[in-house]
Amino acid sequence: MQYVSTRAAASAASQSPQQFSDILLGGLAPDGGLYLPTEYPQVTGAELDAWRKLSYAELAFEILKKFATDIPEADLKALTAKTYTAGVYRNAREGESSAEITPLRVLEESKGKKLVLQALSNGPTLAFKDMAMQLLGNLFEYALAKKNAELNIFGATSGDTGSAAEYAMRGKKGIRVFMLSPHKKMSAFQTAQMFSLQDPNIFNIAVEGVFDDCQDMVKAVSNDLPFKAKQKIGTVNSINWARVVAQVVYYFRGYLAATTSNDQKVSFTVPSGNFGNICAGHIARMMGLPIDKLVAATNENDVLDEFFRTGVYRVRKSAETYHTSSPSMDISKASNFERFIYDLVGRDADRTRALFTKVETHGGFDLSGYPGSDGDEFTKVAQYGFKSGKSTHQDRLDTIRDVADDYGIVIDTHTADGIKVARENMEAGVTMIVLETALAAKFNETILEALGEDAERPAGFENIEALEQRFVVMPADVAKMKDYIASNTGL
Ligand SMILES: *Cc1c(COP(=O)(O)O)cnc(C)c1O
């Protein structure tokens, strides 16, 4: 299996295809594109039949080995077994076995329509990002040990991604994490989750400023190429290919758990921000998994909904990005979207490059086919199964209340956006699976507003605010930041 950049013209000899391990530790391709396999591996009906009986870890191995062909199978099997175990994924809710990792729960079934929730938040940080990040931690440690190399992950977070990365990398040999967060701007729960980690390879840096200041410092440090090379700086952002592949696995698991034969189809509704999660669904569908519709659910930041309704992709400026009660979907530009557009335009790298160059210069592109537009590929979107919808703060409150009243469970705000949009897209005879992206405890402020009571916390999280915290406070000063990193890496 080889990988190419979405912007690499076949003629560009410098862009030779890469193996899985070559792109594992990186982010963007050197030409600014994203990596994709030269073709999607296909699954047969016989494979699907056999996979129905597998545990999550075994299924992850079967799927990963189609993409990571340069990692010896025995090693890959050990890595997936170590990642997807009950020790990492707790039994977060009564009645769900942690051995299942991503159990389904039927919410409603009437007149041939069935609505199902797939739990993805049983990992250490109570959000679906653990599903991929935990595997990434083990893959990174494995790859670095082979090369006798080390990596210093440097990033900025406003909440979910930073904590998922720290819990995945804590205690890993050859890896340090330097994570910036805006001082006193995260919720008490999120702060406690990150800052209570005492592992010597985790460095929490509270920056006196807002999230954008943290982001700017990461850019400034990353643009200093000699420093970046000397300090072996890397990232773990959502465009990382291994993260996308790890997410493909739970679409297969959800399909296999919801069906009894491969003649049946299911649809998925996915709370979406950077298009990473639903991009994995697209890849599962391209591999031959019988997915009918892939429904992207957005909040008030509706860049993706606008595209799937009109064919116009129009990114927002950060000042136009709303701060909502489903904050992990507050994005102005969907960083994984280029992977889908590459497929949509017939894997034409020149055209993909032109379209995304236009995103930089003109803030977007238009594939509606109307006079003056950049193309008419919007007519093909339906062939890929994509649909979309949007949800607002009021919808979230209403959905959280409805779901609590009707089914007796408390869902988080992002999952509420998913359920709201899923209900608008149900069809008789096709099970609709909504991906749960976080547990309610992480977004308690809105649960209180909707229900008048606190969200339940899973065991072990009752008192995390009282744990001892380990972090440093620093000004938004790039030179001081570099000194801090260098003094702690000793490089
Ligand atoms: C990251 C995140 C999302 C959005 O996922 P994308 O892959 O960026 O589309 C949705 N919900 C929660 C809780 C998240 O943490």
The ligand as an SDF file (V2000), in Angstrom:
LIG
                    3D

 15 15  0  0  0  0  0  0  0  0999 V2000
  -13.2160   16.6350   17.6150 C   0  0  0  0  0  0  0  0  0  0  0  0
  -14.6630   16.5220   17.9920 C   0  0  0  0  0  0  0  0  0  0  0  0
  -15.6950   16.5880   17.0210 C   0  0  0  0  0  0  0  0  0  0  0  0
  -15.4370   16.8700   15.5660 C   0  0  0  0  0  0  0  0  0  0  0  0
  -14.7600   15.8400   14.9040 O   0  0  0  0  0  0  0  0  0  0  0  0
  -14.0280   16.0920   13.4950 P   0  0  0  0  0  0  0  0  0  0  0  0
  -13.2380   14.8950   13.2400 O   0  0  0  0  0  0  0  0  0  0  0  0
  -13.1690   17.3160   13.7130 O   0  0  0  0  0  0  0  0  0  0  0  0
  -15.0890   16.3500   12.4660 O   0  0  0  0  0  0  0  0  0  0  0  0
  -16.9980   16.3990   17.4450 C   0  0  0  0  0  0  0  0  0  0  0  0
  -17.3000   16.1950   18.7480 N   0  0  0  0  0  0  0  0  0  0  0  0
  -16.3370   16.1340   19.7080 C   0  0  0  0  0  0  0  0  0  0  0  0
  -16.7370   15.9200   21.1260 C   0  0  0  0  0  0  0  0  0  0  0  0
  -14.9940   16.2930   19.3640 C   0  0  0  0  0  0  0  0  0  0  0  0
  -14.0350   16.2480   20.3300 O   0  0  0  0  0  0  0  0  0  0  0  0
  1  2  1  0
  2  3  1  0
  2 14  2  0
  3  4  1  0
  3 10  2  0
  4  5  1  0
  5  6  1  0
  6  7  2  0
  6  8  1  0
  6  9  1  0
 10 11  1  0
 11 12  2  0
 12 13  1  0
 12 14  1  0
 14 15  1  0
M  END
$$$$
